[in-house]
Amino acid sequence: MELSASADYLFDNRGLIPAGVCIADYNGRLCIAGINGDEHSVYVSKPYDPEQVSTVSGTIIVDPFESGAVYETCFILEMF
């Protein structure tokens, strides 16, 4: 019997999660925006695991020429 656990799912995670201007919780995911040097990105963690932000699928990027601004706040907009 062989006991082994694969850690392959950790290879795509960021080694360091940078500080941002705003932090929000969205459906169990940690969202970080307003990152110094990466102002047009929002980093999003895996559901219910705020320490795992993927380098492949954990970033939302807004075209700076389209919006003309950087992220300064984040909040959840609920439609009634």
Distance bins in CASP14 RR format, pairs under 12 A and 6 or more apart:
PFRMAT RR
TARGET T0000
AUTHOR 0000-0000-0000
RMODE 2
METHOD distances of the structure
MODEL  1
7 13 0 0 0 0 0 1 0 0 0 0 0
7 52 0 0 0 0 0 1 0 0 0 0 0
9 46 0 0 0 0 1 0 0 0 0 0 0
9 49 0 0 0 0 0 1 0 0 0 0 0
9 52 0 0 0 0 1 0 0 0 0 0 0
9 54 0 0 0 0 1 0 0 0 0 0 0
9 56 0 0 0 0 0 1 0 0 0 0 0
10 46 0 0 0 0 0 1 0 0 0 0 0
10 49 0 0 0 0 0 1 0 0 0 0 0
10 51 0 0 0 0 0 1 0 0 0 0 0
10 52 1 0 0 1 0 0 0 0 0 0 0
10 53 0 0 0 0 0 1 0 0 0 0 0
10 54 0 0 0 0 0 1 0 0 0 0 0
10 55 0 0 0 0 0 1 0 0 0 0 0
11 52 0 0 0 0 0 1 0 0 0 0 0
11 54 0 0 0 0 1 0 0 0 0 0 0
11 55 0 0 0 0 1 0 0 0 0 0 0
11 56 0 0 0 0 1 0 0 0 0 0 0
12 46 0 0 0 0 0 1 0 0 0 0 0
12 52 0 0 0 0 1 0 0 0 0 0 0
12 53 0 0 0 0 1 0 0 0 0 0 0
12 54 1 0 1 0 0 0 0 0 0 0 0
12 55 1 0 1 0 0 0 0 0 0 0 0
12 56 1 0 1 0 0 0 0 0 0 0 0
12 57 1 0 0 1 0 0 0 0 0 0 0
12 58 0 0 0 0 1 0 0 0 0 0 0
12 59 0 0 0 0 0 1 0 0 0 0 0
13 43 0 0 0 0 0 1 0 0 0 0 0
13 45 0 0 0 0 1 0 0 0 0 0 0
13 46 0 0 0 0 1 0 0 0 0 0 0
13 49 0 0 0 0 1 0 0 0 0 0 0
13 50 0 0 0 0 0 1 0 0 0 0 0
13 51 0 0 0 0 1 0 0 0 0 0 0
13 52 1 0 1 0 0 0 0 0 0 0 0
13 53 1 0 0 1 0 0 0 0 0 0 0
13 54 1 0 0 1 0 0 0 0 0 0 0
13 55 1 0 0 1 0 0 0 0 0 0 0
13 56 0 0 0 0 1 0 0 0 0 0 0
13 57 0 0 0 0 0 1 0 0 0 0 0
13 58 0 0 0 0 1 0 0 0 0 0 0
14 30 0 0 0 0 0 1 0 0 0 0 0
14 32 0 0 0 0 0 1 0 0 0 0 0
14 35 0 0 0 0 0 1 0 0 0 0 0
14 38 0 0 0 0 0 1 0 0 0 0 0
14 41 0 0 0 0 0 1 0 0 0 0 0
14 43 1 0 0 1 0 0 0 0 0 0 0
14 44 0 0 0 0 0 1 0 0 0 0 0
14 45 0 0 0 0 1 0 0 0 0 0 0
14 46 0 0 0 0 0 1 0 0 0 0 0
14 50 0 0 0 0 0 1 0 0 0 0 0
14 51 0 0 0 0 1 0 0 0 0 0 0
14 52 0 0 0 0 1 0 0 0 0 0 0
14 53 1 0 1 0 0 0 0 0 0 0 0
14 54 1 0 0 1 0 0 0 0 0 0 0
14 55 1 0 1 0 0 0 0 0 0 0 0
14 56 0 0 0 0 0 1 0 0 0 0 0
14 57 0 0 0 0 0 1 0 0 0 0 0
14 58 0 0 0 0 1 0 0 0 0 0 0
14 59 0 0 0 0 1 0 0 0 0 0 0
15 43 0 0 0 0 0 1 0 0 0 0 0
15 51 0 0 0 0 1 0 0 0 0 0 0
15 52 0 0 0 0 0 1 0 0 0 0 0
15 53 0 0 0 0 1 0 0 0 0 0 0
15 54 0 0 0 0 0 1 0 0 0 0 0
15 55 0 0 0 0 1 0 0 0 0 0 0
16 32 0 0 0 0 0 1 0 0 0 0 0
16 35 0 0 0 0 0 1 0 0 0 0 0
16 43 0 0 0 0 0 1 0 0 0 0 0
16 51 0 0 0 0 0 1 0 0 0 0 0
16 53 0 0 0 0 1 0 0 0 0 0 0
16 55 0 0 0 0 0 1 0 0 0 0 0
17 23 0 0 0 0 0 1 0 0 0 0 0
17 30 0 0 0 0 1 0 0 0 0 0 0
17 31 0 0 0 0 0 1 0 0 0 0 0
17 32 1 0 0 1 0 0 0 0 0 0 0
17 35 0 0 0 0 1 0 0 0 0 0 0
17 38 0 0 0 0 0 1 0 0 0 0 0
17 43 1 0 0 1 0 0 0 0 0 0 0
17 44 0 0 0 0 0 1 0 0 0 0 0
17 45 0 0 0 0 1 0 0 0 0 0 0
17 46 0 0 0 0 0 1 0 0 0 0 0
17 49 0 0 0 0 0 1 0 0 0 0 0
17 50 0 0 0 0 1 0 0 0 0 0 0
17 51 1 0 0 1 0 0 0 0 0 0 0
17 52 0 0 0 0 1 0 0 0 0 0 0
17 53 1 0 1 0 0 0 0 0 0 0 0
17 54 0 0 0 0 0 1 0 0 0 0 0
17 55 0 0 0 0 0 1 0 0 0 0 0
17 58 0 0 0 0 0 1 0 0 0 0 0
17 59 0 0 0 0 0 1 0 0 0 0 0
18 32 1 0 0 1 0 0 0 0 0 0 0
18 33 0 0 0 0 0 1 0 0 0 0 0
18 34 0 0 0 0 1 0 0 0 0 0 0
18 35 1 0 1 0 0 0 0 0 0 0 0
18 36 1 0 0 1 0 0 0 0 0 0 0
18 37 0 0 0 0 1 0 0 0 0 0 0
18 38 1 0 0 1 0 0 0 0 0 0 0
18 39 0 0 0 0 0 1 0 0 0 0 0
18 41 0 0 0 0 1 0 0 0 0 0 0
18 42 0 0 0 0 0 1 0 0 0 0 0
18 43 1 0 0 1 0 0 0 0 0 0 0
18 53 0 0 0 0 1 0 0 0 0 0 0
18 59 0 0 0 0 0 1 0 0 0 0 0
19 32 1 0 0 1 0 0 0 0 0 0 0
19 33 0 0 0 0 0 1 0 0 0 0 0
19 34 0 0 0 0 1 0 0 0 0 0 0
19 35 1 0 0 1 0 0 0 0 0 0 0
19 36 1 0 0 1 0 0 0 0 0 0 0
19 37 0 0 0 0 0 1 0 0 0 0 0
19 38 0 0 0 0 0 1 0 0 0 0 0
19 43 0 0 0 0 0 1 0 0 0 0 0
20 30 0 0 0 0 0 1 0 0 0 0 0
20 31 0 0 0 0 0 1 0 0 0 0 0
20 32 1 0 1 0 0 0 0 0 0 0 0
20 33 1 0 0 1 0 0 0 0 0 0 0
20 34 1 0 1 0 0 0 0 0 0 0 0
20 35 1 0 1 0 0 0 0 0 0 0 0
20 36 1 0 0 1 0 0 0 0 0 0 0
20 37 0 0 0 0 0 1 0 0 0 0 0
20 38 0 0 0 0 1 0 0 0 0 0 0
20 39 0 0 0 0 1 0 0 0 0 0 0
20 41 0 0 0 0 0 1 0 0 0 0 0
20 42 0 0 0 0 1 0 0 0 0 0 0
20 43 0 0 0 0 1 0 0 0 0 0 0
20 70 0 0 0 0 0 1 0 0 0 0 0
20 71 0 0 0 0 1 0 0 0 0 0 0
20 72 0 0 0 0 0 1 0 0 0 0 0
20 73 0 0 0 0 0 1 0 0 0 0 0
20 74 0 0 0 0 1 0 0 0 0 0 0
21 31 0 0 0 0 0 1 0 0 0 0 0
21 32 0 0 0 0 1 0 0 0 0 0 0
21 33 1 0 0 1 0 0 0 0 0 0 0
21 34 1 0 1 0 0 0 0 0 0 0 0
21 35 1 0 0 1 0 0 0 0 0 0 0
21 36 0 0 0 0 1 0 0 0 0 0 0
21 37 0 0 0 0 0 1 0 0 0 0 0
21 38 0 0 0 0 0 1 0 0 0 0 0
21 39 0 0 0 0 1 0 0 0 0 0 0
21 41 0 0 0 0 0 1 0 0 0 0 0
21 42 0 0 0 0 0 1 0 0 0 0 0
21 70 0 0 0 0 1 0 0 0 0 0 0
21 71 1 0 0 1 0 0 0 0 0 0 0
21 72 1 0 1 0 0 0 0 0 0 0 0
21 73 1 0 0 1 0 0 0 0 0 0 0
21 74 0 0 0 0 1 0 0 0 0 0 0
22 30 0 0 0 0 0 1 0 0 0 0 0
22 31 0 0 0 0 1 0 0 0 0 0 0
22 32 1 0 0 1 0 0 0 0 0 0 0
22 33 1 0 1 0 0 0 0 0 0 0 0
22 34 1 0 0 1 0 0 0 0 0 0 0
22 35 0 0 0 0 1 0 0 0 0 0 0
22 39 0 0 0 0 0 1 0 0 0 0 0
22 42 0 0 0 0 1 0 0 0 0 0 0
22 43 0 0 0 0 0 1 0 0 0 0 0
22 70 0 0 0 0 0 1 0 0 0 0 0
22 71 1 0 0 1 0 0 0 0 0 0 0
22 72 1 0 0 1 0 0 0 0 0 0 0
22 73 1 0 1 0 0 0 0 0 0 0 0
22 74 1 0 1 0 0 0 0 0 0 0 0
22 75 0 0 0 0 1 0 0 0 0 0 0
23 29 0 0 0 0 0 1 0 0 0 0 0
23 30 1 0 0 1 0 0 0 0 0 0 0
23 31 1 0 0 1 0 0 0 0 0 0 0
23 32 1 0 1 0 0 0 0 0 0 0 0
23 33 1 0 0 1 0 0 0 0 0 0 0
23 34 0 0 0 0 1 0 0 0 0 0 0
23 35 0 0 0 0 0 1 0 0 0 0 0
23 42 0 0 0 0 0 1 0 0 0 0 0
23 43 0 0 0 0 1 0 0 0 0 0 0
23 44 0 0 0 0 0 1 0 0 0 0 0
23 45 0 0 0 0 0 1 0 0 0 0 0
23 50 0 0 0 0 1 0 0 0 0 0 0
23 71 0 0 0 0 0 1 0 0 0 0 0
23 73 0 0 0 0 0 1 0 0 0 0 0
23 74 1 0 0 1 0 0 0 0 0 0 0
23 75 0 0 0 0 0 1 0 0 0 0 0
24 30 1 0 0 1 0 0 0 0 0 0 0
24 31 1 0 1 0 0 0 0 0 0 0 0
24 32 0 0 0 0 1 0 0 0 0 0 0
24 33 1 0 0 1 0 0 0 0 0 0 0
24 34 0 0 0 0 0 1 0 0 0 0 0
24 42 0 0 0 0 1 0 0 0 0 0 0
24 43 0 0 0 0 0 1 0 0 0 0 0
24 44 0 0 0 0 1 0 0 0 0 0 0
24 45 0 0 0 0 0 1 0 0 0 0 0
24 50 0 0 0 0 0 1 0 0 0 0 0
24 71 0 0 0 0 0 1 0 0 0 0 0
24 73 0 0 0 0 1 0 0 0 0 0 0
24 74 1 0 1 0 0 0 0 0 0 0 0
24 75 1 0 0 1 0 0 0 0 0 0 0
24 76 1 0 0 1 0 0 0 0 0 0 0
24 77 0 0 0 0 0 1 0 0 0 0 0
25 31 1 0 0 1 0 0 0 0 0 0 0
25 32 0 0 0 0 0 1 0 0 0 0 0
25 44 0 0 0 0 0 1 0 0 0 0 0
25 45 0 0 0 0 1 0 0 0 0 0 0
25 47 0 0 0 0 0 1 0 0 0 0 0
25 48 0 0 0 0 0 1 0 0 0 0 0
25 50 0 0 0 0 1 0 0 0 0 0 0
25 74 0 0 0 0 1 0 0 0 0 0 0
25 75 0 0 0 0 0 1 0 0 0 0 0
25 76 0 0 0 0 1 0 0 0 0 0 0
26 32 0 0 0 0 0 1 0 0 0 0 0
26 33 0 0 0 0 0 1 0 0 0 0 0
26 42 0 0 0 0 1 0 0 0 0 0 0
26 43 0 0 0 0 0 1 0 0 0 0 0
26 44 1 0 0 1 0 0 0 0 0 0 0
26 45 0 0 0 0 1 0 0 0 0 0 0
26 47 0 0 0 0 1 0 0 0 0 0 0
26 48 0 0 0 0 0 1 0 0 0 0 0
26 50 0 0 0 0 0 1 0 0 0 0 0
26 60 0 0 0 0 0 1 0 0 0 0 0
26 74 0 0 0 0 1 0 0 0 0 0 0
26 75 0 0 0 0 1 0 0 0 0 0 0
26 76 1 0 0 1 0 0 0 0 0 0 0
26 77 0 0 0 0 0 1 0 0 0 0 0
26 78 0 0 0 0 0 1 0 0 0 0 0
27 44 0 0 0 0 1 0 0 0 0 0 0
27 45 0 0 0 0 0 1 0 0 0 0 0
27 46 0 0 0 0 0 1 0 0 0 0 0
27 47 1 0 0 1 0 0 0 0 0 0 0
27 48 0 0 0 0 1 0 0 0 0 0 0
27 76 0 0 0 0 1 0 0 0 0 0 0
27 78 0 0 0 0 0 1 0 0 0 0 0
28 44 0 0 0 0 0 1 0 0 0 0 0
28 45 0 0 0 0 1 0 0 0 0 0 0
28 46 0 0 0 0 1 0 0 0 0 0 0
28 47 1 0 1 0 0 0 0 0 0 0 0
28 48 1 0 1 0 0 0 0 0 0 0 0
28 49 0 0 0 0 1 0 0 0 0 0 0
28 50 0 0 0 0 1 0 0 0 0 0 0
28 76 0 0 0 0 0 1 0 0 0 0 0
29 42 0 0 0 0 0 1 0 0 0 0 0
29 43 0 0 0 0 1 0 0 0 0 0 0
29 44 1 0 1 0 0 0 0 0 0 0 0
29 45 1 0 1 0 0 0 0 0 0 0 0
29 46 1 0 0 1 0 0 0 0 0 0 0
29 47 1 0 1 0 0 0 0 0 0 0 0
29 48 1 0 0 1 0 0 0 0 0 0 0
29 49 0 0 0 0 1 0 0 0 0 0 0
29 50 1 0 0 1 0 0 0 0 0 0 0
29 51 0 0 0 0 0 1 0 0 0 0 0
29 52 0 0 0 0 0 1 0 0 0 0 0
29 53 0 0 0 0 1 0 0 0 0 0 0
29 54 0 0 0 0 0 1 0 0 0 0 0
29 57 0 0 0 0 0 1 0 0 0 0 0
29 58 0 0 0 0 1 0 0 0 0 0 0
29 60 0 0 0 0 0 1 0 0 0 0 0
29 74 0 0 0 0 0 1 0 0 0 0 0
29 76 0 0 0 0 0 1 0 0 0 0 0
30 42 0 0 0 0 0 1 0 0 0 0 0
30 43 0 0 0 0 1 0 0 0 0 0 0
30 44 1 0 0 1 0 0 0 0 0 0 0
30 45 1 0 1 0 0 0 0 0 0 0 0
30 46 0 0 0 0 1 0 0 0 0 0 0
30 47 0 0 0 0 1 0 0 0 0 0 0
30 48 0 0 0 0 1 0 0 0 0 0 0
30 49 0 0 0 0 1 0 0 0 0 0 0
30 50 1 1 0 0 0 0 0 0 0 0 0
30 51 0 0 0 0 1 0 0 0 0 0 0
30 52 0 0 0 0 1 0 0 0 0 0 0
30 53 1 0 0 1 0 0 0 0 0 0 0
30 58 0 0 0 0 0 1 0 0 0 0 0
30 74 0 0 0 0 0 1 0 0 0 0 0
31 41 0 0 0 0 0 1 0 0 0 0 0
31 42 1 0 1 0 0 0 0 0 0 0 0
31 43 1 0 0 1 0 0 0 0 0 0 0
31 44 1 0 1 0 0 0 0 0 0 0 0
31 45 1 0 0 1 0 0 0 0 0 0 0
31 46 0 0 0 0 0 1 0 0 0 0 0
31 47 0 0 0 0 0 1 0 0 0 0 0
31 50 0 0 0 0 1 0 0 0 0 0 0
31 53 0 0 0 0 1 0 0 0 0 0 0
31 58 0 0 0 0 1 0 0 0 0 0 0
31 59 0 0 0 0 0 1 0 0 0 0 0
31 60 0 0 0 0 1 0 0 0 0 0 0
31 71 0 0 0 0 1 0 0 0 0 0 0
31 73 0 0 0 0 0 1 0 0 0 0 0
31 74 1 0 1 0 0 0 0 0 0 0 0
31 75 0 0 0 0 0 1 0 0 0 0 0
31 76 0 0 0 0 1 0 0 0 0 0 0
32 38 0 0 0 0 1 0 0 0 0 0 0
32 39 0 0 0 0 0 1 0 0 0 0 0
32 41 0 0 0 0 1 0 0 0 0 0 0
32 42 1 0 0 1 0 0 0 0 0 0 0
32 43 1 0 1 0 0 0 0 0 0 0 0
32 44 0 0 0 0 1 0 0 0 0 0 0
32 45 0 0 0 0 1 0 0 0 0 0 0
32 50 0 0 0 0 1 0 0 0 0 0 0
32 51 0 0 0 0 0 1 0 0 0 0 0
32 53 1 0 0 1 0 0 0 0 0 0 0
32 58 0 0 0 0 0 1 0 0 0 0 0
32 59 0 0 0 0 0 1 0 0 0 0 0
32 60 0 0 0 0 0 1 0 0 0 0 0
32 71 0 0 0 0 1 0 0 0 0 0 0
32 74 0 0 0 0 1 0 0 0 0 0 0
33 39 0 0 0 0 1 0 0 0 0 0 0
33 40 0 0 0 0 1 0 0 0 0 0 0
33 41 1 0 0 1 0 0 0 0 0 0 0
33 42 1 0 1 0 0 0 0 0 0 0 0
33 43 1 0 0 1 0 0 0 0 0 0 0
33 44 0 0 0 0 1 0 0 0 0 0 0
33 59 0 0 0 0 0 1 0 0 0 0 0
33 60 0 0 0 0 1 0 0 0 0 0 0
33 61 0 0 0 0 0 1 0 0 0 0 0
33 62 0 0 0 0 1 0 0 0 0 0 0
33 69 0 0 0 0 0 1 0 0 0 0 0
33 70 0 0 0 0 1 0 0 0 0 0 0
33 71 1 1 0 0 0 0 0 0 0 0 0
33 72 1 0 0 1 0 0 0 0 0 0 0
33 73 0 0 0 0 1 0 0 0 0 0 0
33 74 1 0 1 0 0 0 0 0 0 0 0
33 75 0 0 0 0 0 1 0 0 0 0 0
34 40 0 0 0 0 1 0 0 0 0 0 0
34 41 1 0 0 1 0 0 0 0 0 0 0
34 42 1 0 0 1 0 0 0 0 0 0 0
34 43 0 0 0 0 1 0 0 0 0 0 0
34 60 0 0 0 0 0 1 0 0 0 0 0
34 62 0 0 0 0 0 1 0 0 0 0 0
34 69 0 0 0 0 0 1 0 0 0 0 0
34 70 1 0 0 1 0 0 0 0 0 0 0
34 71 1 0 1 0 0 0 0 0 0 0 0
34 72 1 0 0 1 0 0 0 0 0 0 0
34 73 0 0 0 0 1 0 0 0 0 0 0
34 74 0 0 0 0 1 0 0 0 0 0 0
35 41 1 0 0 1 0 0 0 0 0 0 0
35 42 0 0 0 0 1 0 0 0 0 0 0
35 43 1 0 0 1 0 0 0 0 0 0 0
35 53 0 0 0 0 0 1 0 0 0 0 0
35 59 0 0 0 0 0 1 0 0 0 0 0
35 60 0 0 0 0 0 1 0 0 0 0 0
35 61 0 0 0 0 0 1 0 0 0 0 0
35 70 0 0 0 0 1 0 0 0 0 0 0
35 71 0 0 0 0 1 0 0 0 0 0 0
35 72 0 0 0 0 0 1 0 0 0 0 0
35 74 0 0 0 0 0 1 0 0 0 0 0
36 70 0 0 0 0 0 1 0 0 0 0 0
36 71 0 0 0 0 0 1 0 0 0 0 0
37 64 0 0 0 0 0 1 0 0 0 0 0
37 70 0 0 0 0 1 0 0 0 0 0 0
37 71 0 0 0 0 0 1 0 0 0 0 0
38 59 0 0 0 0 1 0 0 0 0 0 0
38 60 0 0 0 0 0 1 0 0 0 0 0
38 61 0 0 0 0 1 0 0 0 0 0 0
38 62 0 0 0 0 0 1 0 0 0 0 0
38 64 0 0 0 0 0 1 0 0 0 0 0
38 70 0 0 0 0 1 0 0 0 0 0 0
38 71 0 0 0 0 1 0 0 0 0 0 0
39 61 0 0 0 0 0 1 0 0 0 0 0
39 62 0 0 0 0 1 0 0 0 0 0 0
39 64 1 0 0 1 0 0 0 0 0 0 0
39 67 0 0 0 0 0 1 0 0 0 0 0
39 68 0 0 0 0 0 1 0 0 0 0 0
39 69 0 0 0 0 1 0 0 0 0 0 0
39 70 1 1 0 0 0 0 0 0 0 0 0
39 71 1 0 0 1 0 0 0 0 0 0 0
39 72 0 0 0 0 1 0 0 0 0 0 0
40 59 0 0 0 0 0 1 0 0 0 0 0
40 60 0 0 0 0 1 0 0 0 0 0 0
40 61 1 0 0 1 0 0 0 0 0 0 0
40 62 1 0 1 0 0 0 0 0 0 0 0
40 63 1 0 0 1 0 0 0 0 0 0 0
40 64 1 0 1 0 0 0 0 0 0 0 0
40 65 0 0 0 0 1 0 0 0 0 0 0
40 66 0 0 0 0 1 0 0 0 0 0 0
40 67 1 0 0 1 0 0 0 0 0 0 0
40 68 0 0 0 0 1 0 0 0 0 0 0
40 69 0 0 0 0 1 0 0 0 0 0 0
40 70 1 0 0 1 0 0 0 0 0 0 0
40 71 1 0 0 1 0 0 0 0 0 0 0
40 72 0 0 0 0 0 1 0 0 0 0 0
41 53 0 0 0 0 0 1 0 0 0 0 0
41 55 0 0 0 0 0 1 0 0 0 0 0
41 58 0 0 0 0 1 0 0 0 0 0 0
41 59 1 0 1 0 0 0 0 0 0 0 0
41 60 1 0 0 1 0 0 0 0 0 0 0
41 61 1 0 1 0 0 0 0 0 0 0 0
41 62 1 0 0 1 0 0 0 0 0 0 0
41 63 0 0 0 0 0 1 0 0 0 0 0
41 64 0 0 0 0 0 1 0 0 0 0 0
41 70 0 0 0 0 1 0 0 0 0 0 0
41 71 0 0 0 0 1 0 0 0 0 0 0
42 53 0 0 0 0 0 1 0 0 0 0 0
42 58 0 0 0 0 1 0 0 0 0 0 0
42 59 1 0 0 1 0 0 0 0 0 0 0
42 60 1 0 1 0 0 0 0 0 0 0 0
42 61 0 0 0 0 1 0 0 0 0 0 0
42 62 1 0 0 1 0 0 0 0 0 0 0
42 70 0 0 0 0 0 1 0 0 0 0 0
42 71 1 0 0 1 0 0 0 0 0 0 0
42 72 0 0 0 0 0 1 0 0 0 0 0
42 73 0 0 0 0 0 1 0 0 0 0 0
42 74 1 0 0 1 0 0 0 0 0 0 0
43 50 0 0 0 0 0 1 0 0 0 0 0
43 51 0 0 0 0 0 1 0 0 0 0 0
43 52 0 0 0 0 0 1 0 0 0 0 0
43 53 1 0 1 0 0 0 0 0 0 0 0
43 54 0 0 0 0 1 0 0 0 0 0 0
43 55 0 0 0 0 1 0 0 0 0 0 0
43 57 0 0 0 0 0 1 0 0 0 0 0
43 58 1 0 0 1 0 0 0 0 0 0 0
43 59 1 0 1 0 0 0 0 0 0 0 0
43 60 0 0 0 0 1 0 0 0 0 0 0
43 61 0 0 0 0 0 1 0 0 0 0 0
43 71 0 0 0 0 0 1 0 0 0 0 0
43 74 0 0 0 0 0 1 0 0 0 0 0
44 50 0 0 0 0 0 1 0 0 0 0 0
44 52 0 0 0 0 0 1 0 0 0 0 0
44 53 1 0 0 1 0 0 0 0 0 0 0
44 54 0 0 0 0 1 0 0 0 0 0 0
44 55 0 0 0 0 0 1 0 0 0 0 0
44 56 0 0 0 0 0 1 0 0 0 0 0
44 57 0 0 0 0 1 0 0 0 0 0 0
44 58 1 0 1 0 0 0 0 0 0 0 0
44 59 1 0 0 1 0 0 0 0 0 0 0
44 60 1 0 0 1 0 0 0 0 0 0 0
44 61 0 0 0 0 0 1 0 0 0 0 0
44 74 0 0 0 0 0 1 0 0 0 0 0
45 51 1 0 0 1 0 0 0 0 0 0 0
45 52 1 0 1 0 0 0 0 0 0 0 0
45 53 1 0 1 0 0 0 0 0 0 0 0
45 54 0 0 0 0 1 0 0 0 0 0 0
45 57 0 0 0 0 0 1 0 0 0 0 0
45 58 1 0 0 1 0 0 0 0 0 0 0
45 59 0 0 0 0 0 1 0 0 0 0 0
46 52 1 0 1 0 0 0 0 0 0 0 0
46 53 1 0 0 1 0 0 0 0 0 0 0
46 54 1 0 0 1 0 0 0 0 0 0 0
46 56 0 0 0 0 0 1 0 0 0 0 0
46 57 0 0 0 0 1 0 0 0 0 0 0
46 58 0 0 0 0 1 0 0 0 0 0 0
47 53 0 0 0 0 0 1 0 0 0 0 0
47 54 0 0 0 0 0 1 0 0 0 0 0
47 58 0 0 0 0 0 1 0 0 0 0 0
49 58 0 0 0 0 0 1 0 0 0 0 0
52 58 0 0 0 0 1 0 0 0 0 0 0
53 59 0 0 0 0 1 0 0 0 0 0 0
53 60 0 0 0 0 0 1 0 0 0 0 0
54 60 0 0 0 0 0 1 0 0 0 0 0
60 71 0 0 0 0 1 0 0 0 0 0 0
60 74 0 0 0 0 0 1 0 0 0 0 0
61 67 0 0 0 0 0 1 0 0 0 0 0
61 71 0 0 0 0 0 1 0 0 0 0 0
62 68 0 0 0 0 1 0 0 0 0 0 0
62 69 0 0 0 0 1 0 0 0 0 0 0
62 70 0 0 0 0 1 0 0 0 0 0 0
62 71 1 0 0 1 0 0 0 0 0 0 0
63 69 0 0 0 0 0 1 0 0 0 0 0
64 70 1 0 0 1 0 0 0 0 0 0 0
64 71 0 0 0 0 0 1 0 0 0 0 0
END
